Amino acid sequence: METTDITRAIAAATSVTASLGLPADDAIVLHNSNRLALRLTPCDVLARVSPVGHGAAQFEVELAERLAQVGCPTGLLEPRVDPLVRTRDGFAVTLWTYYEPVTPHTSPVDYAKALERLHAGMREVDVPSPRFTDRIAEAEAVVANPNLSPELADADRAFLSGRLGSLRRAIEDRGAVEQLLHGEPHPGNVLGTRNGPLFIDLETCCRGPVEFDLAHVAEAVCEHYPNVDQELLDECRQLVLAMVAAWRWKRGDQLPNGRRFAEELLRSLREGPPWPTLDTVTRRPRANCPRGF
């Protein structure tokens, strides 16, 4: 979210929360990307705020309710108010349970078990959702349009476009079983809580093979997840590297050191196997990028 919008977004969130009888005298910014995540006190509520046109808030609220009903390890909506999307001053506001972090890191074993439980619960939930190929199409649109990615060199544009297209075809040709997925279950979307690991940010949920989700997590996590198709996982890892590279080249991308990260991703794709995981790329000195993307 642009810096100029943050003050208005905070005001919208605190106003909505106070109107529901929950005292919200202070707001702490926890995360700022396409949406703003705020801890509101003293009511201790997590508010997620996005421009009204963003469109994912209603989907996320409805999906969170369904996943909670089947016992998925996901963050819960705030129980003291009705589970609704509320609008104020051009922003959509949703209210969630705030979880005090209890551990800095989730072990690979616990991470894998939580992701397996999430996938099992998601197989019980039938909701309209996009396919993972829609995410590819979004990345392809950025690469194809120089107005959206003006700093991307022509040679890199051609390479990235070709890799996105070839990986889409290769993965679809495998005909793997598809199901509802988180879409981006990387460590930035996993909370360590007293209740164990919980997945948050459900706006990226889509249908695809479980290996697409696994491509976002560390190798040590994949080693504890059962029945992984390694060849498909390798293709999905390449795909995720290519998609994230495309988004980092998008005009207006606000990730710190995003261009350097994009260059490192392209370098990884060109160097070939073994295909690195995202956490490996972000730890490289040249990338110098914070956790998550």
C-alpha positions in Angstrom: 0.0 0.0 0.0 1.3 3.4 -0.9 2.7 5.5 2.0 0.1 8.2 1.4 -2.7 5.8 1.9 -1.5 4.2 5.1 -2.8 7.0 7.4 -6.2 6.8 5.8 -6.3 3.0 6.0 -5.4 3.1 9.7 -8.2 5.6 10.3 -10.7 3.4 8.5 -9.7 0.3 10.4 -9.8 2.0 13.8 -13.1 3.7 13.0 -14.7 0.4 11.9 -13.5 -1.4 14.9 -14.6 1.2 17.4 -18.0 1.3 15.8 -18.4 -2.4 16.7 -17.7 -1.7 20.4 -14.1 -2.8 20.3 -11.7 -0.1 21.7 -9.1 0.7 19.1 -7.0 3.6 20.4 -3.7 2.6 18.8 -2.6 0.8 15.6 0.7 -1.0 15.0 1.6 -1.8 11.4 2.6 -5.4 11.2 2.9 -5.8 7.4 2.4 -3.6 4.4 2.1 -5.0 0.8 -1.0 -4.9 -1.3 -2.9 -4.9 2.0 -2.1 -3.5 5.3 -2.1 -5.7 8.5 -2.6 -3.8 11.8 -2.6 -4.8 15.4 -5.3 -2.7 17.1 -5.1 -2.1 20.8 -6.4 -2.3 23.5 -9.0 -4.6 21.9 -6.1 -6.7 20.5 -7.6 -7.3 17.0 -5.8 -8.0 13.8 -7.2 -5.7 11.0 -6.6 -6.4 7.4 -7.2 -3.3 5.2 -7.2 -3.1 1.4 -8.6 -0.7 -1.2 -12.3 -1.5 -1.9 -11.5 -2.6 -5.5 -8.9 -5.2 -4.4 -11.7 -7.8 -4.4 -10.2 -10.6 -2.3 -11.5 -9.7 1.2 -14.9 -11.4 0.8 -13.4 -14.5 -0.7 -10.9 -14.7 2.2 -13.6 -14.3 4.9 -15.9 -16.9 3.4 -13.0 -19.4 2.9 -11.7 -18.8 6.5 -15.1 -19.7 7.9 -15.2 -22.9 5.8 -11.7 -24.0 6.7 -12.3 -23.3 10.4 -15.3 -25.6 10.3 -13.2 -28.6 9.1 -10.4 -27.9 11.6 -7.7 -26.5 9.3 -4.7 -24.8 11.0 -5.5 -21.3 9.8 -5.9 -17.9 11.5 -9.4 -17.3 12.8 -11.7 -14.4 12.3 -12.4 -12.1 15.3 -15.1 -14.0 17.3 -16.6 -10.9 18.9 -18.1 -9.5 15.7 -19.9 -10.9 12.8 -17.7 -12.2 10.0 -18.2 -9.5 7.4 -16.3 -7.2 5.2 -16.8 -3.6 6.2 -16.1 -0.6 4.1 -15.0 2.9 5.2 -13.5 5.7 3.2 -12.7 3.6 0.2 -11.1 0.7 2.2 -12.3 -2.8 2.9 -11.7 -3.9 6.5 -11.8 -7.4 7.9 -11.1 -8.3 11.6 -9.2 -11.4 12.7 -7.9 -12.9 15.9 -4.5 -11.6 16.9 -1.9 -14.3 17.9 1.0 -13.4 20.1 4.1 -15.0 18.5 5.6 -17.7 20.8 8.5 -19.0 18.8 10.7 -17.3 16.2 10.7 -20.3 13.9 8.5 -23.3 13.2 10.4 -26.6 12.9 10.4 -28.3 9.5 8.5 -31.3 10.9 5.7 -29.2 12.5 5.6 -27.0 9.3 5.1 -30.1 7.1 2.5 -31.6 9.4 0.5 -28.4 9.5 0.6 -28.0 5.7 -0.5 -31.6 5.3 -3.4 -30.9 7.7 -4.3 -27.8 5.7 -4.3 -29.7 2.5 -6.4 -32.5 4.0 -9.0 -30.0 5.2 -9.0 -28.1 1.9 -10.0 -31.3 0.1 -13.2 -31.2 2.2 -14.1 -27.7 1.1 -15.8 -27.0 -2.2 -15.5 -23.3 -3.0 -15.1 -21.6 -6.4 -11.5 -20.6 -6.7 -9.0 -19.8 -9.5 -6.4 -22.3 -10.8 -2.7 -21.9 -10.3 -2.5 -21.2 -14.0 -4.3 -17.9 -13.3 -1.4 -16.9 -11.2 0.9 -17.7 -14.1 -1.2 -15.6 -16.4 -0.8 -12.6 -14.0 3.0 -13.0 -14.2 2.9 -13.4 -18.0 0.9 -10.2 -18.3 3.6 -8.3 -16.4 6.4 -9.7 -18.5 4.6 -9.1 -21.8 3.8 -5.5 -21.2 6.8 -3.1 -21.1 4.6 -0.5 -19.5 4.1 -2.8 -16.5 7.8 -3.8 -16.4 9.8 -1.0 -18.0 13.1 -1.9 -16.3 13.1 -5.5 -17.6 15.7 -5.9 -20.3 14.5 -7.3 -23.7 16.7 -10.5 -23.4 15.4 -11.1 -19.8 11.8 -10.4 -21.0 12.1 -13.0 -23.7 13.7 -15.6 -21.4 11.2 -15.1 -18.6 8.2 -15.2 -21.0 9.5 -18.5 -22.6 10.2 -20.1 -19.2 6.7 -19.2 -17.8 5.0 -20.6 -20.9 7.1 -23.8 -21.1 6.6 -24.6 -17.4 2.9 -24.0 -17.6 2.7 -26.6 -20.4 5.0 -29.1 -18.7 3.0 -29.1 -15.4 -0.4 -29.2 -17.1 0.8 -32.1 -19.3 1.5 -34.2 -16.2 -2.2 -34.3 -15.4 -1.5 -34.4 -11.7 -4.4 -34.4 -9.2 -5.4 -30.9 -8.3 -7.1 -29.6 -5.1 -7.6 -26.3 -3.2 -4.2 -24.9 -2.1 -3.0 -22.0 0.0 -1.1 -20.6 -3.0 1.7 -19.0 -1.1 2.4 -21.0 2.1 5.9 -19.5 2.5 7.3 -18.7 6.1 6.0 -15.2 6.0 2.4 -16.6 5.9 2.9 -19.0 8.8 2.5 -18.0 12.4 4.1 -19.8 15.3 1.4 -19.8 18.1 0.5 -21.6 21.3 -1.8 -23.6 19.0 1.0 -24.6 16.7 1.7 -23.3 13.2 -1.2 -21.4 11.6 -1.5 -20.3 8.0 -2.7 -16.8 7.2 -3.3 -14.7 4.1 -5.8 -16.9 2.3 -6.4 -14.5 -0.6 -3.9 -16.5 -2.7 -5.8 -19.7 -2.5 -6.1 -21.5 -5.8 -6.5 -25.0 -7.3 -3.5 -27.0 -8.4 -1.2 -29.9 -7.4 0.1 -29.9 -3.9 3.6 -29.6 -5.3 2.8 -26.0 -6.2 2.3 -25.2 -2.5 5.4 -27.2 -1.6 7.5 -25.1 -4.1 7.1 -22.2 -1.7 8.6 -23.8 1.3 12.1 -24.9 2.4 13.6 -28.2 1.3 13.6 -29.5 4.9 9.8 -29.1 5.0 9.3 -31.0 1.8 11.4 -33.8 3.2 8.8 -34.4 5.8 5.7 -34.1 3.5 4.5 -37.5 2.3 4.3 -38.8 -1.3 5.9 -35.9 -3.1 6.4 -36.1 -6.9 9.9 -34.8 -7.0 10.0 -34.1 -10.8 6.7 -32.1 -10.5 8.1 -30.3 -7.5 11.2 -29.3 -9.4 9.0 -27.9 -12.2 6.9 -26.0 -9.7 10.0 -24.6 -8.0 11.1 -23.2 -11.3 7.7 -21.8 -11.9 7.6 -20.1 -8.6 11.0 -18.6 -9.2 9.8 -17.3 -12.6 6.5 -15.9 -11.2 8.1 -14.1 -8.3 10.8 -12.7 -10.6 8.1 -11.3 -12.8 6.3 -9.6 -9.9 9.6 -8.1 -8.7 10.0 -6.4 -12.1 6.5 -4.9 -12.0 6.4 -1.1 -11.9 5.7 0.2 -8.4 6.8 -3.0 -6.7 7.6 -1.9 -3.1 9.6 -4.9 -1.8 13.0 -3.6 -0.4 15.8 -4.6 -2.7 13.2 -6.1 -5.1 15.2 -5.5 -8.2 18.3 -7.2 -6.8 16.1 -10.1 -5.8 14.6 -10.3 -9.3 18.1 -10.4 -10.8 19.1 -13.2 -8.4 15.9 -15.2 -9.4 16.7 -14.8 -13.1 20.3 -15.9 -12.4 19.0 -19.0 -10.6 16.7 -19.9 -13.5 19.6 -19.6 -16.0 22.1 -21.6 -13.9 19.8 -24.6 -13.9 19.4 -27.5 -11.5 19.5 -28.2 -8.7 16.6 -25.7 -8.4 16.8 -23.6 -5.3 13.9 -22.9 -3.0 12.9 -19.3 -2.4 14.3 -19.2 1.1 17.7 -20.3 -0.3 17.6 -17.4 -2.9 16.6 -14.8 -0.3 19.6 -15.9 2.0 22.1 -15.2 -0.8 24.2 -12.1 -0.1 23.5 -10.6 -3.5 19.8 -10.8 -3.1 19.8 -9.2 0.4 16.1 -9.6 0.6 13.9 -10.0 3.7 11.9 -13.1 4.4 8.7 -13.4 2.3 7.8 -11.8 -1.0 
